[in-house]
Amino acid sequence: MVKSTFVFFTGLIISLSVYANDSTLLTAQEISLDKKLSNLKNELLAKASQNKLSIYSSSFTQLRPFIESSELYKLFQSMPKGGVLHLHNGGMANPKWLINAAAKYNNCYIYIGKDNSNYIYGQLVVFAKGPAPKDFLSLQQYLKFDKNAAGSLLKLLTLNRSDLTDYMDTWVEFEKRFKRVGMLVAYRPFFKEYYREAFNELVKDQVQHVEIRYGFGKLFDEKNGNYPADTAIADLKQLVAEIQNTQPAFTLKLIYSSFKFLDTTAVSEKLKAAFELKKKYPELITGFDLVADEATNHTVGYYNPVWNSIGALEKQYGITMPLYLHAGESSSTSNTNLAEVPFQYNKRIGHGLNLVYFPDIMQRVKTADNLVEVSPISNQELNYVSDLRNHPARVLLANGVACSINSDDPGVYGYDGLSYDFWVAFMAWDLDVARLKKLITNSIVYSSLSEEEKKTALTHLSKAWNKFVDSEYL
């Protein structure tokens, strides 16, 4: 059933049709663009067939050259995408850039010993004071001694589904990628470089709004071994201000994130810390989430004592604390996380892959007006979806569940931006211009921007979209 809503912002009427394909809703230019996209898709399908390339089930690494050589990808690069609502700190910036940038630091080292409780092979660490411990080699020396070293390190920093064998645990390998860069990104001078690069990559890819699942960890340099969270926030706000000098529409929000392997006592303390920071920085901190592998860690329902404390904490601090919970990042019907989401507080769902197995919960998601943050490449690379034509998002969209397109951890998969995810979604999910426009608009409407900020963002998006459509029409 097609459901339509109209949002009136500054005299602008923006159609929010859930899964509309009525061409009467489109302008003449958009209809022309729709035909162009359809033709490009058919050409790519024919070319893939000739090359015996499975564009729906190949790993991203295998498919990437084909994507980048296509006119469709170039078109998506120039398409305004609104916002990316699901990104994780530490998994954002392009890994090739990361290696080159890290190599400029004389105090950056790579661990080349056996894995232990402190370090794993290939881990990058900056030692701000004193010499590096045993089994560490200067990154500059490491890259200089072997012409293949950069490529070898890139493989350690990225997850390639086709390289994983049956005995490997996908999530263990996935989390190793974060550990290998975590202590590098925590070094304050590199921290600033990292997020400047990540934001610029997104801006270049026509993303105007960014929301990060942000875990506040240790930040250090030669002056201080452990800066408070205020320092990271100040640095991020300064970087946003820099970008806004040339891209005034760019905005950033942080969703305070903790981990599902912690007990309720520890997460309760993290939630209180989130309240403290949101009270202090309401323009930046907008909500709370828990992350980690759902198959091996605590369920959403395990944390009911934490969720039940939100009301009292909201009264105590005089602010609200929306939840943006990861739930249903699973292909199993035995995963009950979606049924346990406290919808009285929750605004969006991260992944929601197994939502299609539970029609009653799907209706609850719609009734609560929760958006599902879909990350097609990540979902496939983590082996939740083997063939993107069978991605649950197709069912969610057909049933009127609000969705948006996201990249999750693009740096871990060896890319940046959002165009690749739009490319694979368009090719696999029977999307057209009306549906693309809806997904893009959703990323602002369901963002954690304030209502006034949404008005401004939607106005900018509308102008950018019309300019894009007009340029493709000419």
C-alpha positions as CSV (number, residue, x, y, z in Angstrom):
1,M,0.0,0.0,0.0
2,V,1.4,3.4,-0.9
3,K,1.4,5.9,1.9
4,S,2.1,9.6,1.2
5,T,2.8,12.4,3.6
6,F,3.7,16.0,2.8
7,V,6.0,18.0,4.9
8,F,5.8,21.8,4.5
9,F,9.0,23.6,5.2
10,T,9.6,27.2,4.3
11,G,6.9,27.1,1.6
12,L,8.5,24.0,0.1
13,I,6.4,20.9,-0.4
14,I,8.5,17.7,-0.5
15,S,6.8,14.4,-1.4
16,L,7.5,11.7,1.1
17,S,5.9,8.9,-0.8
18,V,7.0,5.6,0.8
19,Y,7.6,3.5,-2.3
20,A,5.9,5.5,-5.1
21,N,6.5,4.8,-8.7
22,D,3.8,7.1,-10.1
23,S,5.5,9.1,-12.8
24,T,3.0,11.9,-12.3
25,L,4.8,12.8,-9.1
26,L,8.0,13.5,-11.1
27,T,8.9,16.6,-13.2
28,A,9.7,16.2,-16.8
29,Q,13.4,16.4,-16.0
30,E,13.0,13.7,-13.4
31,I,11.2,11.4,-15.9
32,S,14.0,11.9,-18.3
33,L,16.5,11.1,-15.6
34,D,14.5,8.0,-14.8
35,K,14.7,6.7,-18.4
36,K,18.4,7.4,-18.4
37,L,19.0,5.5,-15.2
38,S,16.9,2.6,-16.6
39,N,19.0,2.5,-19.8
40,L,22.3,2.6,-17.9
41,K,21.1,-0.2,-15.7
42,N,20.2,-2.4,-18.7
43,E,23.5,-1.6,-20.4
44,L,25.4,-2.7,-17.2
45,L,23.4,-5.9,-16.9
46,A,24.2,-6.8,-20.5
47,K,27.9,-5.9,-20.0
48,A,28.1,-7.9,-16.8
49,S,26.5,-10.9,-18.5
50,Q,29.1,-10.7,-21.3
51,N,31.9,-10.5,-18.7
52,K,30.3,-13.4,-16.7
53,L,30.3,-11.1,-13.7
54,S,27.8,-11.7,-11.0
55,I,27.0,-8.1,-9.9
56,Y,24.7,-9.3,-7.1
57,S,26.8,-11.8,-5.3
58,S,30.5,-10.8,-6.1
59,S,32.5,-9.4,-3.2
60,F,32.9,-5.6,-3.2
61,T,36.6,-5.9,-4.0
62,Q,35.7,-8.0,-7.1
63,L,32.9,-5.7,-8.2
64,R,34.6,-2.4,-7.5
65,P,36.4,-1.9,-10.9
66,F,33.2,-2.6,-12.7
67,I,31.3,-0.1,-10.6
68,E,34.0,2.6,-11.0
69,S,34.1,2.2,-14.8
70,S,30.4,2.8,-15.2
71,E,28.6,6.0,-16.2
72,L,26.0,5.1,-13.5
73,Y,28.6,5.4,-10.8
74,K,29.8,8.8,-12.1
75,L,26.1,10.0,-12.1
76,F,25.6,8.8,-8.5
77,Q,28.8,10.6,-7.5
78,S,27.2,13.9,-8.6
79,M,23.8,13.1,-7.0
80,P,22.9,14.9,-3.8
81,K,22.5,12.2,-1.1
82,G,21.2,14.1,1.8
83,G,22.7,12.5,4.9
84,V,24.5,9.4,6.0
85,L,22.8,8.3,9.3
86,H,24.9,5.2,10.1
87,L,28.6,5.5,10.3
88,H,31.1,4.3,13.0
89,N,34.1,6.2,14.2
90,G,37.3,4.4,13.2
91,G,35.7,3.0,10.0
92,M,35.1,6.1,8.0
93,A,38.2,7.4,6.1
94,N,39.7,5.7,3.0
95,P,42.3,3.2,4.2
96,K,44.8,4.0,1.4
97,W,44.7,7.6,2.6
98,L,45.2,6.4,6.2
99,I,48.3,4.5,5.4
100,N,49.9,7.4,3.5
101,A,48.9,9.9,6.2
102,A,50.2,7.7,9.0
103,A,53.5,7.2,7.3
104,K,54.2,10.9,7.6
105,Y,54.5,10.5,11.4
106,N,58.0,9.6,12.7
107,N,56.5,8.2,15.8
108,C,54.0,5.8,14.1
109,Y,54.9,2.1,14.4
110,I,53.5,-1.2,13.1
111,Y,53.4,-4.3,15.3
112,I,55.0,-7.3,13.5
113,G,55.0,-9.8,16.4
114,K,52.6,-12.5,17.4
115,D,49.1,-11.6,18.5
116,N,48.8,-11.1,22.3
117,S,46.4,-9.5,24.7
118,N,47.8,-6.0,23.9
119,Y,48.5,-6.0,20.2
120,I,47.8,-7.8,17.0
121,Y,49.8,-8.2,13.9
122,G,49.6,-5.1,11.7
123,Q,48.4,-2.8,14.4
124,L,49.4,0.8,14.0
125,V,50.4,2.7,17.1
126,V,51.8,6.1,17.9
127,F,54.1,6.3,20.8
128,A,54.1,9.9,22.0
129,K,56.7,9.4,24.7
130,G,59.6,7.0,24.8
131,P,60.8,4.3,22.5
132,A,58.5,1.7,20.9
133,P,58.3,-1.7,22.7
134,K,59.7,-4.9,21.3
135,D,58.3,-6.2,17.9
136,F,57.4,-2.8,16.7
137,L,58.9,-1.4,13.5
138,S,58.7,2.2,12.3
139,L,55.9,2.4,9.7
140,Q,58.2,4.5,7.5
141,Q,60.8,1.7,7.6
142,Y,58.2,-1.0,7.1
143,L,56.9,0.6,3.9
144,K,60.4,1.5,2.6
145,F,61.9,-2.0,2.9
146,D,59.3,-3.8,0.7
147,K,57.5,-2.4,-2.3
148,N,54.6,-4.7,-1.5
149,A,54.3,-3.6,2.1
150,A,51.6,-1.0,1.5
151,G,49.5,-3.5,-0.3
152,S,50.0,-6.1,2.5
153,L,49.0,-3.5,5.1
154,L,46.0,-2.5,3.1
155,K,44.7,-6.1,3.2
156,L,45.2,-6.1,7.0
157,L,43.1,-2.9,7.4
158,T,40.3,-3.9,5.1
159,L,37.8,-6.8,5.0
160,N,37.4,-8.7,1.8
161,R,34.7,-11.3,1.9
162,S,36.3,-13.4,-0.8
163,D,39.4,-13.8,1.3
164,L,37.6,-15.2,4.3
165,T,37.7,-19.0,4.6
166,D,35.1,-21.2,6.3
167,Y,37.0,-21.5,9.6
168,M,37.4,-17.7,10.0
169,D,34.9,-15.8,12.2
170,T,33.8,-12.9,10.0
171,W,33.1,-10.7,13.0
172,V,36.4,-11.5,14.7
173,E,38.2,-10.5,11.5
174,F,36.0,-7.4,11.2
175,E,36.8,-6.2,14.7
176,K,40.5,-6.7,14.1
177,R,40.4,-4.0,11.4
178,F,39.2,-1.5,14.1
179,K,41.8,-2.6,16.6
180,R,44.6,-2.1,14.0
181,V,43.8,1.6,13.6
182,G,42.2,2.5,17.0
183,M,45.4,3.6,18.8
184,L,46.5,5.6,15.7
185,V,43.2,7.5,15.4
186,A,43.4,8.2,19.2
187,Y,46.6,10.2,18.7
188,R,45.2,13.7,18.7
189,P,47.2,15.2,15.7
190,F,46.1,12.2,13.6
191,F,42.6,12.3,15.0
192,K,42.1,15.8,13.5
193,E,43.6,14.7,10.2
194,Y,41.4,11.6,10.1
195,Y,38.1,13.3,10.6
196,R,39.0,16.2,8.3
197,E,39.7,13.7,5.6
198,A,36.6,11.6,6.4
199,F,34.3,14.7,6.3
200,N,35.9,16.0,3.1
201,E,35.4,12.6,1.4
202,L,31.7,12.7,2.2
203,V,31.3,16.3,1.1
204,K,33.0,15.5,-2.2
205,D,30.5,12.6,-2.6
206,Q,27.6,15.1,-2.2
207,V,26.7,14.2,1.4
208,Q,25.6,17.2,3.4
209,H,24.7,15.7,6.8
210,V,26.7,13.1,8.8
211,E,25.7,11.1,11.9
212,I,28.4,9.0,13.6
213,R,27.9,6.2,16.2
214,Y,30.7,7.6,18.3
215,G,32.5,5.8,21.1
216,F,34.3,8.2,23.3
217,G,37.7,6.7,24.1
218,K,41.2,7.7,25.0
219,L,42.6,10.7,23.1
220,F,46.3,11.5,23.7
221,D,49.3,13.4,22.5
222,E,52.7,14.5,23.8
223,K,51.1,16.9,26.2
224,N,48.3,14.8,27.7
225,G,48.0,11.0,28.0
226,N,44.2,11.1,28.3
227,Y,42.2,14.1,27.2
228,P,38.5,14.4,28.3
229,A,35.6,13.9,25.9
230,D,35.3,17.7,25.7
231,T,38.6,17.9,23.8
232,A,37.4,15.5,21.1
233,I,34.1,17.4,20.8
234,A,36.0,20.7,20.5
235,D,38.2,19.3,17.8
236,L,35.3,17.9,15.9
237,K,33.4,21.2,16.1
238,Q,36.4,23.1,14.9
239,L,36.7,20.7,11.9
240,V,33.0,21.2,11.1
241,A,33.5,25.0,11.2
242,E,36.4,24.7,8.8
243,I,34.3,22.7,6.3
244,Q,31.4,25.1,6.7
245,N,33.6,27.9,5.5
246,T,33.2,26.5,2.0
247,Q,30.2,24.1,2.5
248,P,27.9,26.0,4.8
249,A,25.2,23.3,4.6
250,F,27.4,20.6,6.2
251,T,26.2,19.4,9.6
252,L,27.4,16.8,12.1
253,K,25.7,14.9,14.9
254,L,27.1,12.3,17.3
255,I,25.2,9.4,18.7
256,Y,27.0,8.3,21.9
257,S,27.8,4.6,21.6
258,S,28.8,1.9,24.0
259,F,29.1,-1.9,23.7
260,K,26.8,-4.8,24.0
261,F,29.5,-6.9,25.7
262,L,29.3,-4.7,28.8
263,D,27.0,-5.4,31.7
264,T,24.1,-3.3,32.8
265,T,26.0,-1.5,35.4
266,A,28.7,-0.4,33.0
267,V,26.2,0.6,30.3
268,S,24.2,2.6,32.9
269,E,27.3,4.6,33.6
270,K,27.8,5.2,29.9
271,L,24.2,6.3,29.5
272,K,24.7,8.9,32.4
273,A,27.9,10.1,30.6
274,A,25.8,10.5,27.5
275,F,23.3,12.6,29.4
276,E,26.1,14.7,30.8
277,L,27.5,15.4,27.3
278,K,24.2,16.0,25.7
279,K,23.3,18.5,28.4
280,K,26.6,20.3,27.8
281,Y,26.6,19.9,23.9
282,P,22.9,19.6,22.8
283,E,23.8,20.9,19.3
284,L,26.1,17.9,18.7
285,I,25.2,14.9,21.0
286,T,21.8,13.6,19.9
287,G,21.2,10.1,21.2
288,F,22.5,6.7,22.5
289,D,23.3,3.3,21.0
290,L,25.0,0.0,21.7
291,V,27.2,-1.7,19.2
292,A,28.9,-5.1,18.7
293,D,28.1,-8.5,17.2
294,E,24.5,-9.5,18.1
295,A,25.2,-13.2,17.9
296,T,27.8,-13.3,20.7
297,N,26.8,-10.5,23.0
298,H,23.9,-9.3,25.2
299,T,20.5,-8.8,23.7
300,V,18.6,-5.5,23.7
301,G,16.3,-6.9,26.3
302,Y,19.2,-7.7,28.7
303,Y,19.5,-3.9,29.1
304,N,15.9,-3.3,30.1
305,P,17.0,-1.9,33.5
306,V,19.0,0.7,31.6
307,W,16.1,1.6,29.2
308,N,13.8,1.8,32.2
309,S,16.0,4.4,33.8
310,I,15.8,6.8,30.8
311,G,12.6,8.5,32.0
312,A,14.0,9.4,35.4
313,L,17.3,10.6,33.8
314,E,15.4,12.8,31.4
315,K,13.6,14.4,34.3
316,Q,16.9,14.8,36.2
317,Y,18.8,16.4,33.3
318,G,15.9,18.2,31.7
319,I,16.6,16.8,28.3
320,T,15.5,13.8,26.2
321,M,17.8,10.9,25.2
322,P,16.5,9.2,22.0
323,L,17.8,5.8,21.2
324,Y,19.1,4.8,17.8
325,L,19.6,1.1,18.5
326,H,21.4,-1.5,16.4
327,A,18.9,-4.4,16.2
328,G,18.3,-7.3,13.9
329,E,21.7,-7.3,12.4
330,S,21.2,-11.0,11.9
331,S,19.8,-13.5,9.4
332,S,18.5,-15.7,12.1
333,T,14.9,-16.0,13.2
334,S,16.0,-16.8,16.8
335,N,17.5,-13.3,17.2
336,T,14.9,-11.4,19.3
337,N,16.5,-8.0,19.5
338,L,13.9,-6.2,17.3
339,A,11.1,-7.5,19.6
340,E,12.9,-6.0,22.6
341,V,13.5,-2.5,21.2
342,P,12.0,0.1,23.6
343,F,10.0,2.0,20.9
344,Q,8.9,4.6,23.3
345,Y,12.4,6.0,23.1
346,N,13.8,4.5,19.9
347,K,13.9,6.6,16.7
348,R,15.8,4.6,14.2
349,I,17.0,1.0,13.8
350,G,20.5,0.1,12.7
351,H,20.3,-2.7,10.0
352,G,17.1,-4.5,11.0
353,L,17.9,-7.3,8.6
354,N,15.7,-10.0,10.2
355,L,12.7,-7.7,10.5
356,V,11.2,-9.4,7.5
357,Y,10.7,-12.5,9.5
358,F,8.4,-10.8,12.0
359,P,5.4,-9.0,10.4
360,D,4.0,-7.9,13.8
361,I,7.3,-6.2,14.7
362,M,7.4,-4.7,11.3
363,Q,4.1,-3.1,12.0
364,R,5.3,-1.8,15.3
365,V,8.3,-0.2,13.5
366,K,5.9,1.5,11.2
367,T,3.5,2.6,14.0
368,A,6.5,4.0,15.9
369,D,7.7,5.7,12.7
370,N,11.1,4.3,13.0
371,L,13.5,4.4,10.1
372,V,15.7,1.4,9.2
373,E,19.3,2.4,8.4
374,V,20.3,0.1,5.6
375,S,23.9,-0.5,4.7
376,P,23.9,-2.8,1.6
377,I,27.6,-3.3,1.1
378,S,28.4,-3.8,4.8
379,N,25.5,-6.3,5.1
380,Q,26.9,-8.4,2.2
381,E,30.5,-8.2,3.2
382,L,29.7,-9.4,6.7
383,N,27.9,-12.4,5.1
384,Y,24.3,-11.5,6.1
385,V,23.2,-11.3,2.5
386,S,24.8,-13.4,-0.2
387,D,22.8,-12.0,-3.2
388,L,21.8,-8.4,-3.0
389,R,18.6,-9.1,-4.9
390,N,17.5,-10.9,-1.7
391,H,18.4,-8.1,0.6
392,P,15.6,-7.6,3.2
393,A,15.4,-3.9,2.3
394,R,13.4,-4.8,-0.8
395,V,10.7,-6.3,1.4
396,L,10.8,-3.5,3.9
397,L,10.4,-0.9,1.2
398,A,7.5,-2.8,-0.4
399,N,5.8,-2.9,3.0
400,G,6.1,0.9,3.6
401,V,8.9,0.8,6.1
402,A,11.0,4.0,6.0
403,C,14.6,3.3,5.0
404,S,17.8,5.2,4.2
405,I,21.0,4.2,2.4
406,N,24.2,4.1,4.5
407,S,27.8,2.9,4.3
408,D,28.3,1.8,8.0
409,D,32.1,1.3,7.9
410,P,33.3,2.2,4.4
411,G,37.0,2.4,5.4
412,V,36.9,-1.2,6.6
413,Y,35.7,-2.3,3.2
414,G,38.3,-0.2,1.3
415,Y,36.2,2.7,0.0
416,D,34.8,6.1,1.0
417,G,31.6,8.0,0.4
418,L,28.1,6.7,-0.3
419,S,27.9,6.4,-4.1
420,Y,29.0,2.7,-4.1
421,D,26.1,1.8,-1.8
422,F,23.6,3.7,-3.9
423,W,25.0,1.9,-7.0
424,V,24.5,-1.6,-5.6
425,A,21.1,-0.8,-4.2
426,F,19.9,0.7,-7.5
427,M,21.1,-2.3,-9.5
428,A,19.6,-4.9,-7.1
429,W,16.4,-3.4,-5.7
430,D,14.3,-2.2,-8.6
431,L,14.7,1.4,-7.6
432,D,13.7,4.4,-9.8
433,V,14.1,8.1,-9.4
434,A,11.0,8.4,-7.2
435,R,12.3,5.8,-4.8
436,L,15.9,7.2,-4.8
437,K,14.5,10.6,-4.0
438,K,12.5,9.1,-1.1
439,L,15.5,7.4,0.3
440,I,17.5,10.5,0.1
441,T,14.8,12.7,1.6
442,N,14.4,10.2,4.5
443,S,18.0,10.7,5.4
444,I,17.2,14.3,6.5
445,V,13.6,13.8,7.7
446,Y,14.6,11.0,10.0
447,S,17.9,12.6,11.0
448,S,18.6,13.8,14.6
449,L,18.7,17.4,13.3
450,S,16.5,19.8,15.2
451,E,13.3,20.8,13.4
452,E,14.8,24.2,12.4
453,E,17.9,22.5,11.2
454,K,15.8,20.1,9.1
455,K,14.0,23.0,7.5
456,T,17.4,24.4,6.4
457,A,18.8,21.1,5.3
458,L,15.7,20.2,3.3
459,T,15.7,23.5,1.5
460,H,19.4,23.0,0.6
461,L,18.7,19.4,-0.5
462,S,15.8,20.5,-2.7
463,K,17.9,23.1,-4.5
464,A,20.8,20.7,-4.9
465,W,18.5,18.0,-6.2
466,N,16.9,20.3,-8.7
467,K,20.2,21.5,-9.9
468,F,21.4,17.9,-10.3
469,V,18.3,16.8,-12.2
470,D,18.5,19.8,-14.5
471,S,22.2,19.1,-15.3
472,E,21.4,15.5,-16.2
473,Y,18.5,16.7,-18.4
474,L,20.6,19.0,-20.5
